[in-house]
Amino acid sequence: MQVCKFLWYYFGLANFLEIDVCKPFTHTDEHGKRFTDYEIHMRTNLPVFAIKEFTVRRRYSDFVWLRKEIERTVKIYIPGERKIL
């Protein structure tokens, strides 16, 4: 199940940065508390990145932190998640 996909093209189709957020998995810790993490897969051909492709798992709280940092340091507004009624 793919949650969402971000695809940015820079300077036409020659350079790209692709980020997939997918495969959510809900865990239960030793105290019975549940949390969900997601697989993040990045692929690019941009020369600024030394690693061209990698995959990592991150918790939702990591995304919350990243959003706050982007808004604080870069001053870019990132819309909140959309609710499906």
N, C-alpha and C positions, 0 to 999 in steps of 0.2 A: 504494500500500500504506500503510495507516494503522497506525502502530506502537502508539499509545495515545491516549486522549483524556481530558482532565480537564474536568469541568464542575461549577462551583460555583454554587449559587443562594443569594442573600442576601435575606432578608426576603421569602420567597415567590418567585413566578415573575416579579415585576416587575423585579428587578435580577439580573444574571448576569455571570460571568467565565468565558469558555470558552477553553481552550488546547488546540490540536491539535499533536501531535508526529508528523510524517509525512515521507514521501518521503526516506528515507535514501539517501545517495549516497557511494560509496567513491572516494576520490581516491588517486593515487599521486604523491608529490612527486618532485623532481629527483634525489633520492638513492635512489629506489625504496621509500621508506617509505610505507605505506598508512595512511589515516585516513578515518573516516566522519563526515559531518556530516548534520544533520537540518533539515528545515523546521519552524519553530515559527510557528504562526498564533494570534494572540490577538484575541479579540473580546469587547467588554463594553459595557454601558450604565451602569456605575457612575460616578457624578459625580466621584469622586476621580481618574479617569484623564482626562487632556486629550486623548489620542489614543484613539479608540474601536476601532480595528482596525489591526493591522499584521502583517507577515510578515517573518521574518528566518531566516537559516541559522546554526546553531551546531554546534560539534564536541562529541563526547561529553565531552571533558575540561571543557567549560564547565558541563555538568550536574553533574559531580563537584564542581567548585568551588562551585556554587550549593548543593548539598546540604550540604556542610561548613559553609558560611556560615549557612545556615538553622539547622542543628543548634547551631552555636556561639552565634549571636546571639539566636535566638528560643527556643532550648532545646526544639525540637520534634524528636521522633524520626521519621525517614523510613525506612520499611522498605526493604531492599535489593531489587535486581532479582530477579524470580522466574526460576528455572531450569526449563526444560521438559525432562523426561526422555524 
